[in-house]
């Protein structure tokens, strides 16, 4: 009965009621949007790499090594020698190893030079393997595998050619036109930085950088100069940026980390991806809290707007209150009516806000990802989001106590008379 009466009262003042609902819904969109971005970005970060026990690179900070090797953000000032890589692969307990050489790009997308072990051992999410939507992993030094985002943005598919340029981060200094690559395959979308990278064999990078000479080219070179030697039979040596290590046993990670960090051959840094991700997320906590604080202030503004609307309507509604008293409504009913109206306004605002949020995610998710690099999914409402909506309702109920008390006082003072 009270809800029906409150609804009828709001409908009688529907213009101001809809404006209040709109203000609340916009604030709810912002609050839940920030919460969803925070949670899903955190999950995306955590799901970027899985099953890798150690990341080893030249001496640097753990965050810098993590960002450059896994997220392809920034660059490492130093490199890791091939001799050190060979030593790392021979450490006891190492089950698999993936060498990485970074620093080049294809039209702004980072190039990762590696081996086919990358496609066999690299995992993301809940230890999910990499799969190809078309083609196959590279088989020789002239082939490349594309991340899903690269293939889509550049319009490339298996059999197409691409040219690697020296330099990364959108700055390309020199295009290696003499050694084009042919796309051998395209990876399935993962929602991780794997989607925005181009993968080529180490021999391919060595080819464009002059670290590797094809046997047929070496033979031609010898014939042209009239002298031959067996350099072509020597294994090539590459300069690396980082190495991903998988261990036979997880407890080995701490011991090997200490051993690598004190390696005498050259200064190296070994990090555990999970711990490095947690440390990196802590550095973003201040930004995270600032965004949440702004959202809370916007919600508070919306609720204060509702409070102002209710208070402003009290003088105009004295006739309405007197009519209610005349038909038997007591002061307690008037008190409950104002609280019910506030809760209805807030509920409608929350419902519309949630609907708008999902509409934005469904219709504008791809645009948000393209412009901001943030992946949002229209997943079910989380526990934290339910808590936030409950907090908004409780705050609305508490704020409505003041206009409800004023209406109660007015009803007692006016009795059944009508003050014009």
C-alpha positions as a Markdown table, in Angstrom:
| # | Residue | x | y | z |
|---|---|---|---|---|
| 1 | Unk | 0.0 | 0.0 | 0.0 |
| 2 | Unk | 2.8 | 2.4 | 1.0 |
| 3 | Unk | 4.7 | 1.7 | -2.2 |
| 4 | Unk | 1.6 | 2.2 | -4.3 |
| 5 | Unk | 0.9 | 5.5 | -2.6 |
| 6 | Unk | 4.6 | 6.6 | -3.1 |
| 7 | Unk | 4.5 | 5.6 | -6.7 |
| 8 | Unk | 1.3 | 7.6 | -7.3 |
| 9 | Unk | 2.8 | 10.6 | -5.5 |
| 10 | Unk | 5.9 | 10.5 | -7.7 |
| 11 | Unk | 3.9 | 10.1 | -10.9 |
| 12 | Unk | 2.1 | 13.3 | -9.9 |
| 13 | Unk | 5.5 | 15.0 | -9.9 |
| 14 | Unk | 7.0 | 12.9 | -12.7 |
| 15 | Unk | 9.0 | 15.7 | -14.4 |
| 16 | Unk | 11.2 | 16.4 | -11.3 |
| 17 | Unk | 11.2 | 12.7 | -10.4 |
| 18 | Unk | 12.6 | 11.7 | -13.8 |
| 19 | Unk | 15.3 | 14.3 | -13.5 |
| 20 | Unk | 16.3 | 12.9 | -10.1 |
| 21 | Unk | 16.3 | 9.4 | -11.4 |
| 22 | Unk | 18.4 | 10.4 | -14.4 |
| 23 | Unk | 21.0 | 12.1 | -12.0 |
| 24 | Unk | 21.2 | 9.0 | -9.9 |
| 25 | Unk | 21.4 | 6.6 | -12.9 |
| 26 | Unk | 24.3 | 8.6 | -14.4 |
| 27 | Unk | 26.2 | 8.5 | -11.0 |
| 28 | Unk | 25.5 | 4.7 | -10.8 |
| 29 | Unk | 26.9 | 4.2 | -14.3 |
| 30 | Unk | 30.1 | 6.0 | -13.4 |
| 31 | Unk | 30.5 | 4.2 | -10.0 |
| 32 | Unk | 29.9 | 0.7 | -11.4 |
| 33 | Unk | 31.8 | 1.5 | -14.6 |
| 34 | Unk | 34.9 | 2.5 | -12.6 |
| 35 | Unk | 34.5 | -0.6 | -10.4 |
| 36 | Unk | 34.2 | -2.9 | -13.5 |
| 37 | Unk | 37.2 | -1.3 | -15.2 |
| 38 | Unk | 39.2 | -1.8 | -12.0 |
| 39 | Unk | 38.2 | -5.4 | -11.5 |
| 40 | Unk | 38.4 | -6.5 | -15.1 |
| 41 | Unk | 41.7 | -4.7 | -15.8 |
| 42 | Unk | 43.1 | -6.3 | -12.7 |
| 43 | Unk | 41.9 | -9.7 | -13.9 |
| 44 | Unk | 43.3 | -9.0 | -17.4 |
| 45 | Unk | 46.7 | -8.2 | -15.9 |
| 46 | Unk | 46.6 | -11.4 | -13.8 |
| 47 | Unk | 45.6 | -13.5 | -16.8 |
| 48 | Unk | 48.3 | -12.2 | -19.1 |
| 49 | Unk | 50.8 | -14.9 | -18.2 |
| 50 | Unk | 50.3 | -18.2 | -16.6 |
| 51 | Unk | 52.5 | -21.3 | -15.9 |
| 52 | Unk | 55.7 | -19.3 | -16.4 |
| 53 | Unk | 57.8 | -19.7 | -13.2 |
| 54 | Unk | 60.6 | -17.1 | -13.8 |
| 55 | Unk | 61.2 | -14.3 | -16.2 |
| 56 | Unk | 64.9 | -13.5 | -16.6 |
| 57 | Unk | 66.4 | -10.4 | -18.2 |
| 58 | Unk | 69.3 | -8.0 | -17.8 |
| 59 | Unk | 69.7 | -6.2 | -14.5 |
| 60 | Unk | 66.7 | -3.9 | -14.1 |
| 61 | Unk | 63.7 | -3.3 | -12.0 |
| 62 | Unk | 61.1 | -6.1 | -11.7 |
| 63 | Unk | 58.3 | -3.9 | -13.0 |
| 64 | Unk | 60.3 | -2.7 | -16.0 |
| 65 | Unk | 61.3 | -6.3 | -16.9 |
| 66 | Unk | 57.7 | -7.5 | -16.5 |
| 67 | Unk | 56.2 | -4.6 | -18.6 |
| 68 | Unk | 58.7 | -4.9 | -21.4 |
| 69 | Unk | 58.8 | -8.7 | -21.7 |
| 70 | Unk | 55.1 | -9.5 | -21.1 |
| 71 | Unk | 53.2 | -6.3 | -21.9 |
| 72 | Unk | 55.5 | -4.9 | -24.6 |
| 73 | Unk | 55.5 | -1.6 | -22.8 |
| 74 | Unk | 58.8 | 0.4 | -22.6 |
| 75 | Unk | 62.2 | -1.0 | -23.4 |
| 76 | Unk | 65.1 | -2.6 | -21.6 |
| 77 | Unk | 68.3 | -0.6 | -21.6 |
| 78 | Unk | 70.5 | -3.7 | -21.6 |
| 79 | Unk | 70.5 | -7.1 | -23.3 |
| 80 | Unk | 71.0 | -10.7 | -22.2 |
| 81 | Unk | 73.9 | -12.6 | -23.9 |
| 82 | Unk | 73.5 | -15.9 | -25.7 |
| 83 | Unk | 76.1 | -17.5 | -23.3 |
| 84 | Unk | 73.9 | -16.6 | -20.3 |
| 85 | Unk | 70.9 | -18.0 | -22.0 |
| 86 | Unk | 72.7 | -21.2 | -22.6 |
| 87 | Unk | 73.6 | -21.3 | -19.0 |
| 88 | Unk | 70.0 | -20.7 | -17.9 |
| 89 | Unk | 68.7 | -23.6 | -20.1 |
| 90 | Unk | 71.2 | -26.0 | -18.3 |
| 91 | Unk | 70.1 | -25.1 | -14.8 |
| 92 | Unk | 68.8 | -28.1 | -12.8 |
| 93 | Unk | 65.0 | -28.2 | -12.7 |
| 94 | Unk | 64.4 | -26.1 | -15.9 |
| 95 | Unk | 61.7 | -27.9 | -17.8 |
| 96 | Unk | 61.4 | -25.5 | -20.7 |
| 97 | Unk | 62.7 | -22.1 | -21.8 |
| 98 | Unk | 61.5 | -19.4 | -24.3 |
| 99 | Unk | 64.0 | -16.8 | -25.5 |
| 100 | Unk | 62.7 | -13.4 | -26.4 |
| 101 | Unk | 64.3 | -10.6 | -28.4 |
| 102 | Unk | 62.4 | -7.3 | -28.6 |
| 103 | Unk | 63.0 | -3.9 | -30.0 |
| 104 | Unk | 61.5 | -4.0 | -33.6 |
| 105 | Unk | 58.0 | -3.3 | -34.8 |
| 106 | Unk | 55.6 | -3.7 | -37.7 |
| 107 | Unk | 53.6 | -0.5 | -38.3 |
| 108 | Unk | 53.6 | 0.3 | -34.6 |
| 109 | Unk | 53.0 | -3.2 | -33.3 |
| 110 | Unk | 55.8 | -4.8 | -31.3 |
| 111 | Unk | 57.8 | -7.7 | -32.8 |
| 112 | Unk | 58.8 | -10.6 | -30.6 |
| 113 | Unk | 61.5 | -12.8 | -31.9 |
| 114 | Unk | 61.4 | -16.2 | -30.3 |
| 115 | Unk | 61.3 | -20.0 | -31.1 |
| 116 | Unk | 58.5 | -22.4 | -31.7 |
| 117 | Unk | 58.7 | -23.2 | -27.9 |
| 118 | Unk | 56.7 | -20.1 | -27.4 |
| 119 | Unk | 53.6 | -21.6 | -29.0 |
| 120 | Unk | 54.2 | -24.9 | -27.3 |
| 121 | Unk | 54.8 | -23.7 | -23.7 |
| 122 | Unk | 53.4 | -20.2 | -23.3 |
| 123 | Unk | 50.2 | -20.1 | -21.3 |
| 124 | Unk | 47.7 | -17.3 | -20.3 |
| 125 | Unk | 44.5 | -17.1 | -18.2 |
| 126 | Unk | 44.0 | -20.4 | -16.4 |
| 127 | Unk | 46.9 | -22.1 | -18.0 |
| 128 | Unk | 45.3 | -21.9 | -21.5 |
| 129 | Unk | 47.5 | -22.7 | -24.5 |
| 130 | Unk | 47.8 | -20.5 | -27.5 |
| 131 | Unk | 45.8 | -21.7 | -30.5 |
| 132 | Unk | 45.8 | -20.5 | -34.1 |
| 133 | Unk | 42.7 | -19.5 | -36.0 |
| 134 | Unk | 44.5 | -20.1 | -39.3 |
| 135 | Unk | 47.8 | -21.3 | -40.6 |
| 136 | Unk | 50.6 | -22.8 | -38.4 |
| 137 | Unk | 53.6 | -21.6 | -36.4 |
| 138 | Unk | 56.5 | -20.3 | -38.3 |
| 139 | Unk | 58.7 | -23.1 | -39.9 |
| 140 | Unk | 61.7 | -21.0 | -41.1 |
| 141 | Unk | 63.3 | -17.6 | -40.8 |
| 142 | Unk | 61.1 | -16.0 | -43.4 |
| 143 | Unk | 57.7 | -16.6 | -41.7 |
| 144 | Unk | 55.8 | -14.7 | -39.0 |
| 145 | Unk | 52.8 | -15.4 | -36.8 |
| 146 | Unk | 50.4 | -12.5 | -36.0 |
| 147 | Unk | 48.4 | -11.7 | -32.9 |
| 148 | Unk | 44.6 | -11.5 | -33.5 |
| 149 | Unk | 44.6 | -7.7 | -33.1 |
| 150 | Unk | 47.5 | -7.2 | -35.5 |
| 151 | Unk | 45.9 | -9.3 | -38.2 |
| 152 | Unk | 42.6 | -7.4 | -37.8 |
| 153 | Unk | 44.0 | -3.9 | -37.7 |
| 154 | Unk | 46.5 | -4.4 | -40.6 |
| 155 | Unk | 44.1 | -6.6 | -42.6 |
| 156 | Unk | 46.7 | -9.4 | -43.0 |
| 157 | Unk | 46.1 | -13.1 | -43.2 |
| 158 | Unk | 48.2 | -16.3 | -44.0 |
| 159 | Unk | 50.3 | -15.8 | -47.1 |
| 160 | Unk | 50.5 | -12.0 | -46.9 |
| 161 | Unk | 53.9 | -10.2 | -46.6 |
| 162 | Unk | 55.0 | -7.8 | -44.0 |
| 163 | Unk | 58.2 | -5.7 | -43.3 |
| 164 | Unk | 59.8 | -5.4 | -39.9 |
| 165 | Unk | 61.1 | -2.0 | -38.9 |
| 166 | Unk | 63.8 | -1.2 | -36.3 |
| 167 | Unk | 62.5 | 0.6 | -33.3 |
| 168 | Unk | 59.4 | 0.1 | -31.1 |
| 169 | Unk | 56.7 | 2.1 | -29.4 |
| 170 | Unk | 55.4 | 3.5 | -32.7 |
| 171 | Unk | 58.9 | 4.9 | -33.6 |
| 172 | Unk | 60.3 | 3.0 | -36.5 |
| 173 | Unk | 63.8 | 4.2 | -37.6 |
| 174 | Unk | 64.6 | 1.8 | -40.5 |
| 175 | Unk | 62.5 | -0.6 | -42.5 |
| 176 | Unk | 64.2 | -3.9 | -43.3 |
| 177 | Unk | 62.8 | -4.1 | -46.8 |
| 178 | Unk | 65.4 | -6.6 | -48.0 |
| 179 | Unk | 64.0 | -9.3 | -45.8 |
| 180 | Unk | 60.2 | -9.4 | -45.9 |
| 181 | Unk | 58.3 | -12.0 | -43.8 |
| 182 | Unk | 55.4 | -14.1 | -44.9 |
| 183 | Unk | 52.5 | -14.6 | -42.5 |
| 184 | Unk | 52.3 | -18.3 | -41.7 |
| 185 | Unk | 49.5 | -18.1 | -39.1 |
| 186 | Unk | 47.2 | -16.0 | -36.9 |
| 187 | Unk | 46.7 | -16.6 | -33.2 |
| 188 | Unk | 43.2 | -16.8 | -31.6 |
| 189 | Unk | 42.2 | -13.7 | -29.6 |
| 190 | Unk | 43.3 | -14.0 | -25.9 |
| 191 | Unk | 42.5 | -10.6 | -24.5 |
| 192 | Unk | 46.1 | -10.2 | -23.5 |
| 193 | Unk | 49.2 | -8.4 | -25.0 |
| 194 | Unk | 49.7 | -11.5 | -27.2 |
| 195 | Unk | 47.0 | -10.1 | -29.5 |
| 196 | Unk | 49.0 | -7.0 | -30.3 |
| 197 | Unk | 52.3 | -8.6 | -31.2 |
| 198 | Unk | 54.0 | -10.1 | -34.3 |
| 199 | Unk | 56.1 | -13.2 | -33.7 |
| 200 | Unk | 59.0 | -14.1 | -35.8 |
| 201 | Unk | 61.8 | -16.7 | -35.4 |
| 202 | Unk | 65.1 | -15.7 | -33.8 |
| 203 | Unk | 66.8 | -16.6 | -37.1 |
| 204 | Unk | 64.5 | -14.2 | -38.9 |
| 205 | Unk | 65.5 | -11.3 | -36.6 |
| 206 | Unk | 69.1 | -12.4 | -37.0 |
| 207 | Unk | 68.6 | -12.3 | -40.7 |
| 208 | Unk | 67.4 | -8.6 | -40.8 |
| 209 | Unk | 70.1 | -7.6 | -38.2 |
| 210 | Unk | 72.9 | -9.4 | -39.9 |
| 211 | Unk | 73.5 | -11.9 | -37.0 |
| 212 | Unk | 72.4 | -14.8 | -39.2 |
| 213 | Unk | 73.3 | -15.7 | -42.8 |
| 214 | Unk | 71.4 | -18.3 | -44.7 |
| 215 | Unk | 73.5 | -21.3 | -45.9 |
| 216 | Unk | 72.7 | -20.5 | -49.5 |
| 217 | Unk | 73.7 | -16.8 | -49.1 |
| 218 | Unk | 76.9 | -17.8 | -47.3 |
| 219 | Unk | 77.8 | -20.2 | -50.2 |
| 220 | Unk | 77.2 | -17.4 | -52.8 |
| 221 | Unk | 79.3 | -15.0 | -50.7 |
| 222 | Unk | 82.2 | -17.5 | -50.6 |
| 223 | Unk | 82.1 | -18.2 | -54.3 |
| 224 | Unk | 82.1 | -14.5 | -55.1 |
| 225 | Unk | 85.3 | -13.9 | -53.0 |
| 226 | Unk | 87.1 | -17.2 | -53.8 |
| 227 | Unk | 87.6 | -18.3 | -50.2 |
| 228 | Unk | 85.5 | -20.8 | -48.1 |
| 229 | Unk | 85.3 | -21.6 | -44.4 |
| 230 | Unk | 82.9 | -23.4 | -42.1 |
| 231 | Unk | 81.3 | -20.4 | -40.4 |
| 232 | Unk | 77.9 | -21.5 | -41.8 |
| 233 | Unk | 78.2 | -24.6 | -39.8 |
| 234 | Unk | 78.6 | -22.7 | -36.5 |
| 235 | Unk | 75.4 | -22.2 | -34.5 |
| 236 | Unk | 74.3 | -18.5 | -34.7 |
| 237 | Unk | 74.5 | -16.3 | -31.6 |
| 238 | Unk | 71.6 | -13.9 | -30.9 |
| 239 | Unk | 71.2 | -11.0 | -28.5 |
| 240 | Unk | 68.2 | -11.5 | -26.3 |
| 241 | Unk | 66.0 | -9.3 | -24.2 |
| 242 | Unk | 64.5 | -11.8 | -21.8 |
| 243 | Unk | 63.9 | -15.5 | -21.2 |
| 244 | Unk | 60.8 | -17.2 | -19.9 |
| 245 | Unk | 61.5 | -20.3 | -17.7 |
| 246 | Unk | 59.2 | -23.2 | -16.7 |
| 247 | Unk | 60.4 | -25.4 | -13.9 |
| 248 | Unk | 59.8 | -29.0 | -13.0 |
| 249 | Unk | 58.8 | -28.0 | -9.5 |
| 250 | Unk | 57.3 | -24.7 | -8.2 |
| 251 | Unk | 59.4 | -24.7 | -5.0 |
| 252 | Unk | 62.6 | -24.4 | -7.1 |
| 253 | Unk | 61.6 | -20.9 | -8.2 |
| 254 | Unk | 62.9 | -19.1 | -5.1 |
| 255 | Unk | 66.2 | -21.0 | -5.1 |
| 256 | Unk | 66.8 | -20.4 | -8.8 |
| 257 | Unk | 65.8 | -16.8 | -8.5 |
| 258 | Unk | 68.5 | -16.2 | -5.9 |
| 259 | Unk | 71.0 | -18.2 | -8.0 |
| 260 | Unk | 70.3 | -16.2 | -11.2 |
| 261 | Unk | 70.3 | -12.8 | -9.4 |
| 262 | Unk | 73.8 | -13.6 | -8.1 |
| 263 | Unk | 75.0 | -15.0 | -11.5 |
| 264 | Unk | 78.7 | -14.0 | -12.0 |
| 265 | Unk | 78.7 | -14.1 | -15.8 |
| 266 | Unk | 76.7 | -10.8 | -16.2 |
| 267 | Unk | 74.2 | -8.9 | -14.1 |
| 268 | Unk | 70.8 | -10.6 | -14.4 |
| 269 | Unk | 67.4 | -10.1 | -12.8 |
| 270 | Unk | 65.0 | -13.0 | -12.3 |
| 271 | Unk | 61.4 | -12.3 | -11.3 |
| 272 | Unk | 58.3 | -14.4 | -10.5 |
| 273 | Unk | 55.5 | -13.1 | -12.7 |
| 274 | Unk | 52.8 | -13.5 | -10.1 |
| 275 | Unk | 54.6 | -11.5 | -7.5 |
| 276 | Unk | 55.8 | -8.9 | -10.0 |
| 277 | Unk | 52.2 | -8.4 | -11.1 |
| 278 | Unk | 51.0 | -7.9 | -7.5 |
| 279 | Unk | 53.8 | -5.3 | -7.0 |
| 280 | Unk | 52.9 | -3.5 | -10.2 |
| 281 | Unk | 49.2 | -3.4 | -9.2 |
| 282 | Unk | 50.1 | -1.9 | -5.8 |
| 283 | Unk | 51.8 | 1.1 | -7.7 |
| 284 | Unk | 48.4 | 1.7 | -9.3 |
| 285 | Unk | 46.5 | 1.7 | -6.1 |
| 286 | Unk | 46.6 | 5.5 | -5.6 |
| 287 | Unk | 45.0 | 6.0 | -9.1 |
| 288 | Unk | 42.5 | 3.3 | -8.4 |
| 289 | Unk | 41.5 | 5.0 | -5.1 |
| 290 | Unk | 41.3 | 8.4 | -6.8 |
| 291 | Unk | 38.9 | 7.1 | -9.5 |
| 292 | Unk | 36.7 | 5.4 | -6.8 |
| 293 | Unk | 36.7 | 8.6 | -4.7 |
| 294 | Unk | 35.5 | 10.7 | -7.7 |
| 295 | Unk | 32.8 | 8.2 | -8.5 |
| 296 | Unk | 31.6 | 8.2 | -4.9 |
| 297 | Unk | 31.5 | 12.0 | -5.0 |
| 298 | Unk | 29.3 | 11.9 | -8.2 |
| 299 | Unk | 26.9 | 9.4 | -6.5 |
| 300 | Unk | 26.8 | 11.7 | -3.4 |
| 301 | Unk | 25.9 | 14.6 | -5.7 |
| 302 | Unk | 23.1 | 12.6 | -7.3 |
| 303 | Unk | 21.7 | 11.7 | -3.8 |
| 304 | Unk | 22.0 | 15.2 | -2.6 |
| 305 | Unk | 20.0 | 16.3 | -5.7 |
| 306 | Unk | 17.3 | 13.9 | -4.6 |
| 307 | Unk | 17.4 | 15.3 | -1.1 |
| 308 | Unk | 17.1 | 18.8 | -2.4 |
| 309 | Unk | 14.1 | 17.8 | -4.6 |
| 310 | Unk | 12.3 | 16.2 | -1.7 |
| 311 | Unk | 12.9 | 19.2 | 0.6 |
| 312 | Unk | 11.8 | 21.7 | -2.0 |
| 313 | Unk | 8.6 | 19.9 | -2.6 |
| 314 | Unk | 7.5 | 19.8 | 1.1 |
| 315 | Unk | 6.0 | 23.3 | 1.2 |
| 316 | Unk | 4.1 | 22.6 | -2.0 |
| 317 | Unk | 2.9 | 19.3 | -0.7 |
| 318 | Unk | 1.4 | 20.5 | 2.6 |
| 319 | Unk | -2.1 | 20.4 | 0.9 |
| 320 | Unk | -1.4 | 16.8 | -0.2 |
| 321 | Unk | -0.3 | 15.9 | 3.4 |
| 322 | Unk | -3.4 | 17.4 | 4.8 |
| 323 | Unk | -5.6 | 15.4 | 2.4 |
| 324 | Unk | -3.8 | 12.3 | 3.5 |
| 325 | Unk | -4.4 | 13.1 | 7.2 |
| 326 | Unk | -8.1 | 13.7 | 6.4 |
| 327 | Unk | -8.5 | 10.2 | 5.1 |
| 328 | Unk | -6.9 | 8.7 | 8.1 |
| 329 | Unk | -3.1 | 8.7 | 7.4 |
| 330 | Unk | -1.1 | 9.3 | 10.6 |
| 331 | Unk | 2.2 | 11.2 | 10.9 |
| 332 | Unk | 4.0 | 7.8 | 10.7 |
| 333 | Unk | 2.4 | 7.2 | 7.3 |
| 334 | Unk | 3.7 | 10.5 | 6.1 |
| 335 | Unk | 7.1 | 9.7 | 7.4 |
| 336 | Unk | 7.1 | 6.3 | 5.6 |
| 337 | Unk | 5.8 | 7.9 | 2.4 |
| 338 | Unk | 8.8 | 10.2 | 2.1 |
| 339 | Unk | 11.3 | 7.3 | 2.7 |
| 340 | Unk | 9.4 | 5.1 | 0.2 |
| 341 | Unk | 9.6 | 7.8 | -2.4 |
| 342 | Unk | 13.4 | 8.2 | -1.9 |
| 343 | Unk | 13.9 | 4.5 | -2.1 |
| 344 | Unk | 11.8 | 4.2 | -5.3 |
| 345 | Unk | 13.7 | 7.0 | -6.9 |
| 346 | Unk | 17.0 | 5.4 | -6.0 |
| 347 | Unk | 15.9 | 1.9 | -7.1 |
| 348 | Unk | 14.8 | 3.2 | -10.5 |
| 349 | Unk | 18.0 | 5.2 | -10.8 |
| 350 | Unk | 20.1 | 2.1 | -10.0 |
| 351 | Unk | 18.1 | -0.1 | -12.4 |
| 352 | Unk | 18.4 | 2.4 | -15.3 |
| 353 | Unk | 22.1 | 2.9 | -14.4 |
| 354 | Unk | 22.9 | -0.8 | -14.6 |
| 355 | Unk | 21.0 | -1.0 | -17.9 |
| 356 | Unk | 22.9 | 1.9 | -19.3 |
| 357 | Unk | 26.2 | 0.3 | -18.2 |
| 358 | Unk | 25.5 | -2.9 | -20.0 |
| 359 | Unk | 24.3 | -1.0 | -23.1 |
| 360 | Unk | 27.6 | 0.9 | -23.1 |
| 361 | Unk | 29.6 | -2.2 | -22.7 |
| 362 | Unk | 27.7 | -4.2 | -25.5 |
| 363 | Unk | 27.5 | -1.4 | -28.0 |
| 364 | Unk | 30.7 | 0.5 | -27.2 |
| 365 | Unk | 33.0 | -2.2 | -25.9 |
| 366 | Unk | 35.0 | -2.5 | -29.1 |
| 367 | Unk | 35.4 | 1.3 | -29.3 |
| 368 | Unk | 36.6 | 1.5 | -25.7 |
| 369 | Unk | 39.1 | -1.2 | -26.4 |
| 370 | Unk | 40.4 | 0.5 | -29.6 |
| 371 | Unk | 40.6 | 4.0 | -28.0 |
| 372 | Unk | 41.7 | 3.1 | -24.4 |
| 373 | Unk | 43.0 | -0.4 | -24.7 |
| 374 | Unk | 40.6 | -1.5 | -21.9 |
| 375 | Unk | 38.7 | -4.7 | -22.4 |
| 376 | Unk | 35.3 | -4.8 | -20.7 |
| 377 | Unk | 32.9 | -7.7 | -20.8 |
| 378 | Unk | 29.2 | -7.8 | -20.0 |
| 379 | Unk | 29.6 | -10.4 | -17.3 |
| 380 | Unk | 27.2 | -10.9 | -14.4 |
| 381 | Unk | 27.0 | -8.3 | -11.6 |
| 382 | Unk | 29.8 | -9.1 | -9.1 |
| 383 | Unk | 29.6 | -9.3 | -5.4 |
| 384 | Unk | 31.4 | -5.9 | -5.0 |
| 385 | Unk | 28.9 | -4.3 | -7.4 |
| 386 | Unk | 26.0 | -5.6 | -5.4 |
| 387 | Unk | 27.6 | -4.2 | -2.3 |
| 388 | Unk | 28.0 | -0.8 | -3.9 |
| 389 | Unk | 24.3 | -0.7 | -5.0 |
| 390 | Unk | 23.2 | -1.7 | -1.5 |
| 391 | Unk | 25.4 | 1.1 | -0.1 |
| 392 | Unk | 23.7 | 3.6 | -2.5 |
| 393 | Unk | 20.2 | 2.4 | -1.3 |
| 394 | Unk | 21.2 | 2.7 | 2.4 |
| 395 | Unk | 22.7 | 6.1 | 1.8 |
| 396 | Unk | 19.5 | 7.2 | 0.1 |
| 397 | Unk | 17.4 | 5.8 | 3.0 |
| 398 | Unk | 19.5 | 7.7 | 5.5 |
| 399 | Unk | 19.4 | 11.0 | 3.6 |
| 400 | Unk | 15.6 | 10.7 | 3.2 |
| 401 | Unk | 15.2 | 10.6 | 7.0 |
| 402 | Unk | 15.6 | 14.4 | 7.2 |
| 403 | Unk | 12.8 | 15.4 | 4.7 |
| 404 | Unk | 10.6 | 12.6 | 6.2 |
| 405 | Unk | 11.1 | 14.0 | 9.6 |
| 406 | Unk | 10.3 | 17.5 | 8.3 |
| 407 | Unk | 7.1 | 16.2 | 6.6 |
| 408 | Unk | 6.2 | 14.4 | 9.9 |
| 409 | Unk | 6.6 | 17.6 | 11.9 |
| 410 | Unk | 4.6 | 19.5 | 9.3 |
| 411 | Unk | 1.8 | 16.9 | 9.5 |
| 412 | Unk | 1.7 | 17.2 | 13.3 |
| 413 | Unk | 1.7 | 21.0 | 13.3 |
| 414 | Unk | -0.9 | 21.3 | 10.5 |
| 415 | Unk | -3.2 | 18.7 | 11.8 |
| 416 | Unk | -6.1 | 18.4 | 9.4 |
| 417 | Unk | -6.0 | 22.1 | 8.4 |
| 418 | Unk | -4.6 | 23.4 | 5.2 |
| 419 | Unk | -2.2 | 26.3 | 5.2 |
| 420 | Unk | -2.2 | 28.2 | 2.0 |
